[in-house]
Amino acid sequence: MKKFTVKAIAVALASVCGSAAFAGAITSPAASSETKYAVESLINTTDITAPAIVYTMGVSRTTAQDFTVILTPSAGATFTSGSCATALPVIGGAGAATVSQKRSSSTECAYEVDVTTAFTTATTLTFTGLVYDTHTLATAGNTAGVTIALKDLGETAFIDNTGSLSRNVAISGNALRLVATADTATKADVNDENGPLFGFVTVGDDVNAVAKASFSILNNVTSGPWLKPDGTTSWDFVNDGTDIDVTVAGNFQGLLANGFLATTGNGTDPVVTATAAGTTATFTIVPSNVTGVNTTTTVTTTFTSARNASLGTSRTFGVSAVGDVVTGADVALSGSSGWWVWGANASQLMTPYFTTNNLYLSRFFFLNTSGAAVSYSAACYGETGNVVTINSNALPNGGLLSNGQTALNAGDICSFSGNTRGAIIFTVNAPINTVKGTYQAVNPGTGDNIVTPLTRPYNQANTTE
């Protein structure tokens, strides 16, 4: 009796282990193979047709072992109850059954499976045409799924598995994207023939008065395209978009009138709104400006300098956009806040106050570590009505900063018709970190001694050095 009991236990354990080894599974879609839906094509109440869902039996079922199949949506989703009838499971692989719908609602599709020819582990149940009525797919990266439970007819116990199985069948993402690769090639030219830093160094697409930078519009560029709600058609901005409203943010001082342009090489060029006094340029890209699905459109922007004032030594432009689409909500295209970064083949130093009053010993001191003498120019600014004269043809020290230290008398640089005070910007033909400066004003009579570091305008690096 004892041996028989041990043998019975061993057989029972083998049976349990065998059943676990052959447990049923959702075999399609495969894990992490969700159908990809474009957020631009839907809102959270847009009906989504799920891909075919296939369940493969884990153990055999005889004709005396009828059962129930229950499908429920994932959290945050509901079914279109009418699609439960459409998704009535089709038996494949092996065996046969009469299948009927037991009940349907937005949260459940239940079916009775009456086995007429024995099922094997090759038998499949395929659910086609299940529709989600609500979901969270309007937010990129969200998923929708289904839970499948096989139970006895009375729905009191699980069969084929110890519990329910779940599988994500849909995921959402952005089909429309803006990619702005950093462009750091543009340099203001201290040797521009119209004036220091009035134009650009000729390099790449930049020449004299004109600098260019580009970004890309990606129209459903992916190895597996983002689809429309039918689950089969690729989303395409050319057909499914309205426009892309682009904003370029930065400093447009020195811009020639109508001097900021944009082109895509397709259709009519966008009309750009930008002024030299502004901080943004805006334009609209329409479907005819964009190439078809799974392609990249290059948008080239052009900044033309008026060449009548310094452009400074550093500027940063950002680019972003909002995509307006036919079906879904507007889509923010973040781009980059540091997309187009200008530099210069020079550096600038300034102080908002200095004096040429003869009561003061008023001087500028420079440290030049570039290894050679470098040229400089100066721009002086006075109060309203105070006429400034710049001694541009006879700058101290011959318009050069010696290697090492150079001292310049303020009165030798410029003069004022009224109050003997003003502001000054030095433009130095040397890399930004090789020249530093201070301003000193000494009153010999009182002993007052003011020393102020020259600062760098235009948000240059090392702004107080």
Legacy VTK file of the C-alpha trace (Angstrom):
# vtk DataFile Version 3.0
C-alpha trace
ASCII
DATASET POLYDATA
POINTS 465 float
0.000 0.000 0.000
2.852 2.367 0.845
4.575 1.690 -2.499
1.301 2.163 -4.358
0.782 5.536 -2.660
4.254 6.697 -3.648
3.655 5.575 -7.224
0.315 7.363 -7.337
1.923 10.567 -6.108
4.671 10.275 -8.734
2.111 9.801 -11.504
0.114 12.796 -10.258
3.223 14.979 -10.164
4.187 13.893 -13.660
0.703 14.784 -14.846
0.889 18.250 -13.296
4.360 18.920 -14.663
3.324 17.670 -18.075
0.321 19.969 -18.114
2.487 22.948 -17.158
4.932 22.131 -19.932
2.132 22.193 -22.480
0.216 25.212 -21.141
-1.651 27.206 -23.774
-0.190 30.465 -25.079
-1.011 33.591 -27.042
1.142 32.941 -30.087
0.193 35.969 -32.152
0.987 38.768 -32.034
4.331 37.829 -30.563
5.487 39.568 -27.408
6.829 43.077 -28.149
5.375 42.882 -31.674
2.444 45.198 -31.138
0.850 46.892 -34.134
2.165 50.458 -34.301
-0.413 53.254 -34.485
0.416 56.894 -35.274
-0.736 59.295 -32.565
-1.269 61.806 -35.372
-4.108 59.638 -36.665
-6.233 59.298 -33.557
-7.606 60.544 -30.283
-8.461 58.347 -27.320
-11.971 57.724 -28.659
-10.917 56.780 -32.195
-11.894 53.183 -32.934
-8.797 50.999 -33.375
-8.925 47.635 -35.108
-6.701 45.179 -33.298
-4.554 42.716 -35.240
-5.607 39.061 -35.358
-5.031 37.410 -31.976
-4.125 33.716 -31.959
-4.337 31.419 -28.941
-2.718 27.955 -29.239
-4.027 25.176 -26.996
-1.678 23.707 -24.418
-3.495 20.389 -23.819
-5.943 18.253 -25.732
-9.722 18.598 -25.310
-12.199 15.792 -26.006
-15.713 16.220 -27.361
-16.926 15.962 -23.772
-14.820 18.923 -22.682
-16.589 22.043 -23.907
-15.361 25.343 -22.474
-15.669 29.137 -22.348
-13.279 31.773 -23.712
-13.353 35.282 -22.192
-11.570 38.308 -23.683
-11.192 41.544 -21.681
-9.422 44.799 -22.644
-6.381 46.159 -20.867
-6.687 48.912 -18.274
-7.820 52.191 -19.778
-9.385 50.564 -22.825
-12.833 49.339 -23.835
-14.159 47.228 -26.693
-16.785 48.123 -29.237
-19.264 45.514 -28.044
-20.471 44.831 -31.589
-16.977 43.686 -32.533
-17.293 40.709 -30.176
-19.440 38.998 -32.828
-16.926 39.866 -35.543
-14.103 38.447 -33.444
-15.892 35.087 -32.886
-12.949 32.655 -32.628
-12.138 30.555 -35.669
-10.794 27.053 -34.949
-7.655 26.103 -36.851
-4.768 23.660 -36.871
-6.618 20.577 -35.613
-10.043 19.621 -34.266
-13.355 21.371 -34.761
-16.013 23.071 -32.665
-19.250 24.956 -32.730
-18.593 28.438 -31.377
-21.247 30.845 -30.131
-21.261 34.147 -28.341
-22.251 33.991 -24.694
-22.206 37.742 -23.988
-20.673 40.986 -25.176
-20.045 44.384 -23.661
-17.464 47.159 -23.699
-15.438 45.279 -21.100
-15.880 41.638 -22.139
-16.346 39.278 -25.075
-17.320 35.749 -23.951
-17.685 32.699 -26.191
-18.842 29.095 -25.737
-16.740 26.484 -27.538
-18.502 23.139 -28.039
-15.848 20.664 -29.180
-17.074 18.437 -32.040
-13.695 16.981 -33.022
-11.047 16.585 -30.351
-8.609 19.453 -29.874
-4.860 18.851 -29.741
-1.880 21.058 -28.906
-1.929 22.044 -32.583
-5.400 23.599 -32.259
-5.636 27.377 -32.507
-8.352 29.912 -31.783
-8.074 33.072 -33.901
-9.909 36.287 -32.982
-10.065 38.716 -35.914
-11.691 42.139 -36.089
-11.750 43.070 -32.406
-12.194 46.837 -32.109
-11.146 49.148 -29.273
-13.708 51.873 -28.690
-11.584 53.819 -26.166
-7.919 53.586 -25.197
-4.924 55.732 -24.228
-3.080 55.543 -27.545
-3.327 59.275 -28.230
-0.228 59.566 -26.018
2.920 58.280 -27.685
4.324 55.168 -26.036
1.058 53.941 -24.555
-0.244 50.450 -25.268
-3.535 48.582 -25.541
-3.886 44.869 -24.957
-6.156 41.948 -24.284
-6.494 39.329 -21.564
-7.643 35.809 -22.548
-9.095 33.347 -20.054
-10.151 29.751 -20.839
-12.610 28.353 -18.291
-15.021 25.462 -17.952
-18.596 26.000 -19.136
-19.694 27.058 -15.688
-16.773 29.508 -15.522
-15.776 28.251 -12.098
-12.260 27.057 -12.946
-9.490 27.810 -15.421
-8.532 25.236 -18.044
-5.422 24.953 -20.232
-3.660 27.404 -17.868
-3.691 28.222 -14.184
-4.913 31.736 -14.927
-5.465 34.365 -17.596
-2.905 35.365 -20.221
-2.322 38.944 -21.387
-0.685 40.430 -24.434
-0.243 43.976 -25.682
-1.487 44.172 -29.248
-1.138 47.917 -29.970
1.369 50.673 -29.249
1.366 54.315 -30.301
4.147 56.627 -31.405
4.954 59.767 -33.353
5.021 59.362 -37.105
5.849 63.047 -37.582
9.178 64.219 -36.146
11.558 67.164 -36.345
15.275 66.425 -36.047
17.595 69.408 -35.578
21.230 68.341 -35.595
23.462 70.962 -33.977
25.138 73.320 -36.464
28.172 75.087 -34.953
29.975 76.022 -38.183
28.688 79.591 -38.575
31.255 82.249 -37.600
30.920 86.019 -37.666
33.881 87.522 -39.547
35.976 90.184 -37.815
37.599 90.890 -41.191
34.347 91.526 -43.063
34.965 94.307 -45.594
31.907 96.255 -44.389
33.004 96.259 -40.755
34.160 93.932 -37.968
31.702 91.074 -37.473
29.264 92.588 -40.000
29.229 89.379 -42.074
30.229 85.725 -41.948
33.340 83.654 -42.493
33.106 81.730 -45.753
32.827 78.096 -44.666
30.452 75.344 -45.780
27.162 76.952 -46.856
28.063 80.300 -45.261
29.521 83.110 -47.370
29.958 86.860 -46.759
26.502 88.154 -45.804
24.690 84.813 -45.824
24.647 81.971 -43.286
22.609 78.787 -43.560
21.456 75.981 -41.283
19.054 73.111 -41.823
16.836 70.692 -39.936
14.801 67.669 -40.995
11.117 66.760 -41.098
10.689 62.989 -40.807
7.481 61.708 -42.387
6.884 58.295 -40.788
10.523 57.277 -41.136
10.775 53.921 -39.374
11.529 50.284 -40.131
7.931 49.444 -39.205
5.634 52.329 -40.193
3.187 53.902 -37.776
-0.315 53.056 -38.981
-3.712 54.675 -39.203
-6.583 53.304 -37.065
-7.408 50.571 -39.604
-4.152 48.891 -38.600
-2.933 48.488 -42.201
-2.472 51.929 -43.818
0.680 53.937 -43.163
0.150 57.450 -41.810
1.480 60.019 -44.298
1.748 63.776 -43.665
1.266 64.402 -47.382
-2.245 62.921 -47.137
-3.007 63.083 -43.427
-1.403 66.367 -42.343
-2.556 69.975 -42.567
0.546 72.027 -41.783
3.645 72.308 -39.604
4.040 75.662 -37.858
7.756 76.261 -37.287
9.315 78.690 -34.812
12.993 79.642 -34.847
13.918 81.454 -31.625
17.015 83.622 -31.219
18.597 87.038 -31.790
17.759 88.495 -35.213
19.554 91.823 -34.786
21.430 92.789 -37.938
19.034 90.870 -40.207
18.489 92.345 -43.664
14.848 93.212 -44.346
13.141 90.019 -45.536
16.499 88.355 -45.023
15.404 85.195 -43.195
14.211 82.535 -45.645
13.215 78.877 -45.564
13.052 76.307 -48.326
12.329 72.578 -48.560
13.024 72.077 -52.257
9.410 70.979 -52.739
6.466 73.136 -53.760
6.307 76.853 -53.007
8.757 78.083 -50.399
7.182 78.971 -47.027
6.621 82.657 -46.254
8.754 83.654 -43.269
7.896 86.339 -40.721
11.018 87.776 -39.067
12.424 91.216 -38.256
15.796 92.512 -37.133
14.190 93.684 -33.885
12.567 90.333 -33.195
13.459 87.211 -31.294
11.548 84.703 -33.438
11.062 83.744 -37.053
7.931 81.802 -37.978
6.804 79.984 -41.091
4.433 77.210 -42.122
5.298 74.003 -43.951
2.393 72.472 -45.894
1.975 68.916 -47.263
3.232 69.909 -50.723
6.562 70.904 -49.096
7.098 67.396 -47.742
8.089 64.207 -49.545
6.143 60.964 -49.112
5.906 58.432 -46.326
9.178 56.967 -44.982
11.202 59.916 -46.325
13.096 62.851 -44.808
12.595 66.437 -45.973
15.462 68.866 -45.390
14.414 72.395 -44.449
17.145 74.962 -45.126
16.999 78.352 -43.407
18.996 81.405 -44.496
20.073 84.424 -42.425
21.226 87.380 -44.549
23.049 90.128 -42.667
22.367 93.787 -43.434
26.139 94.222 -42.953
25.715 97.553 -41.217
26.373 96.525 -37.614
28.251 93.923 -35.612
26.566 90.539 -35.349
28.470 89.865 -32.133
30.541 86.811 -31.407
27.954 84.364 -30.168
24.316 83.568 -30.884
22.153 80.518 -30.336
18.981 79.682 -32.231
16.458 77.010 -31.314
13.855 75.413 -33.543
10.541 73.789 -32.680
7.224 73.208 -34.399
3.608 72.190 -33.983
2.143 69.695 -36.429
-1.526 70.138 -37.303
-3.030 66.895 -38.545
-6.348 65.815 -40.024
-7.537 63.339 -37.388
-5.494 63.526 -34.188
-4.672 66.398 -31.886
-1.887 68.883 -32.673
1.548 67.358 -32.136
4.411 69.283 -30.525
7.723 68.739 -32.357
10.371 69.707 -29.825
13.382 70.053 -32.153
16.307 71.595 -30.260
16.903 74.746 -28.212
20.585 74.682 -29.207
20.176 73.924 -32.886
22.179 76.726 -34.582
25.099 78.103 -32.565
27.188 80.935 -33.941
30.746 81.737 -33.019
33.284 84.193 -34.441
36.891 84.434 -35.505
37.229 87.164 -32.876
36.312 88.065 -29.310
34.630 91.100 -27.780
35.081 92.899 -24.481
32.975 95.764 -23.170
32.179 98.053 -20.278
28.995 100.109 -19.919
30.965 102.998 -18.410
34.272 104.736 -18.893
35.386 108.375 -18.905
37.718 110.618 -20.916
37.666 113.357 -18.264
41.164 114.825 -17.870
40.817 114.674 -14.076
41.234 110.911 -14.326
43.968 108.633 -15.492
41.569 106.528 -17.580
43.042 103.392 -19.139
42.227 99.960 -20.513
44.547 97.031 -19.809
44.581 93.884 -21.946
46.271 90.521 -21.535
46.834 88.799 -24.880
47.958 85.172 -24.615
47.459 84.245 -28.283
51.224 84.284 -28.896
51.258 87.217 -31.330
50.104 90.810 -31.630
46.451 91.006 -32.729
44.415 93.829 -34.209
41.433 95.398 -32.504
38.709 97.949 -33.231
36.510 99.912 -30.870
32.929 101.178 -30.886
32.070 103.940 -28.405
28.547 104.925 -27.351
27.420 108.152 -25.689
24.260 109.407 -24.058
21.470 110.782 -26.236
22.648 113.942 -27.989
26.254 113.354 -27.056
28.170 113.021 -30.333
30.886 110.357 -30.312
34.077 110.593 -32.366
36.084 107.384 -32.735
39.756 107.714 -33.576
39.535 104.665 -35.837
42.442 105.775 -38.011
44.788 106.368 -35.075
43.901 103.823 -32.401
46.451 103.581 -29.570
49.364 101.218 -30.102
48.648 101.240 -33.838
45.386 99.325 -33.405
47.240 96.309 -32.038
47.246 94.444 -28.754
50.751 93.222 -28.134
51.467 89.674 -27.067
51.386 90.032 -23.306
50.057 93.234 -21.737
48.893 96.390 -23.510
47.682 99.627 -21.864
45.476 102.030 -23.846
44.534 105.562 -22.806
40.768 105.983 -23.045
41.034 109.507 -24.428
43.094 108.242 -27.368
40.307 105.908 -28.485
37.290 108.200 -28.690
35.940 111.562 -27.527
32.539 113.040 -26.691
30.927 116.353 -27.584
29.206 116.642 -24.218
29.548 114.627 -21.044
32.939 112.914 -21.045
31.547 109.467 -20.375
30.189 106.590 -22.370
30.325 102.880 -23.088
32.711 100.908 -25.266
32.971 97.558 -27.048
36.350 96.246 -28.213
36.408 93.711 -31.031
39.654 91.739 -31.034
40.897 89.565 -33.845
41.795 86.661 -31.582
40.094 83.565 -30.099
37.712 84.249 -27.266
39.776 82.794 -24.418
43.091 84.409 -25.367
42.258 88.033 -24.510
41.095 89.464 -21.180
40.782 93.067 -20.098
40.046 95.542 -17.314
39.204 99.231 -17.130
40.939 101.495 -14.591
40.074 105.071 -13.635
42.398 106.766 -11.116
41.815 110.249 -9.653
45.327 111.469 -8.667
43.846 114.221 -6.516
41.694 111.994 -4.299
43.436 108.681 -4.761
40.177 107.059 -5.917
40.973 103.977 -7.965
38.248 102.131 -9.870
39.104 98.813 -11.545
36.363 97.044 -13.514
36.744 93.773 -15.476
35.679 94.027 -19.103
32.832 91.632 -19.829
31.837 89.709 -22.917
28.516 90.608 -24.576
26.208 88.292 -26.493
26.222 85.505 -23.885
29.732 84.448 -24.739
31.408 81.805 -22.637
33.537 83.086 -19.758
31.387 86.215 -19.638
33.279 88.007 -16.881
36.822 87.047 -17.761
LINES 1 466
465 0 1 2 3 4 5 6 7 8 9 10 11 12 13 14 15 16 17 18 19 20 21 22 23 24 25 26 27 28 29 30 31 32 33 34 35 36 37 38 39 40 41 42 43 44 45 46 47 48 49 50 51 52 53 54 55 56 57 58 59 60 61 62 63 64 65 66 67 68 69 70 71 72 73 74 75 76 77 78 79 80 81 82 83 84 85 86 87 88 89 90 91 92 93 94 95 96 97 98 99 100 101 102 103 104 105 106 107 108 109 110 111 112 113 114 115 116 117 118 119 120 121 122 123 124 125 126 127 128 129 130 131 132 133 134 135 136 137 138 139 140 141 142 143 144 145 146 147 148 149 150 151 152 153 154 155 156 157 158 159 160 161 162 163 164 165 166 167 168 169 170 171 172 173 174 175 176 177 178 179 180 181 182 183 184 185 186 187 188 189 190 191 192 193 194 195 196 197 198 199 200 201 202 203 204 205 206 207 208 209 210 211 212 213 214 215 216 217 218 219 220 221 222 223 224 225 226 227 228 229 230 231 232 233 234 235 236 237 238 239 240 241 242 243 244 245 246 247 248 249 250 251 252 253 254 255 256 257 258 259 260 261 262 263 264 265 266 267 268 269 270 271 272 273 274 275 276 277 278 279 280 281 282 283 284 285 286 287 288 289 290 291 292 293 294 295 296 297 298 299 300 301 302 303 304 305 306 307 308 309 310 311 312 313 314 315 316 317 318 319 320 321 322 323 324 325 326 327 328 329 330 331 332 333 334 335 336 337 338 339 340 341 342 343 344 345 346 347 348 349 350 351 352 353 354 355 356 357 358 359 360 361 362 363 364 365 366 367 368 369 370 371 372 373 374 375 376 377 378 379 380 381 382 383 384 385 386 387 388 389 390 391 392 393 394 395 396 397 398 399 400 401 402 403 404 405 406 407 408 409 410 411 412 413 414 415 416 417 418 419 420 421 422 423 424 425 426 427 428 429 430 431 432 433 434 435 436 437 438 439 440 441 442 443 444 445 446 447 448 449 450 451 452 453 454 455 456 457 458 459 460 461 462 463 464
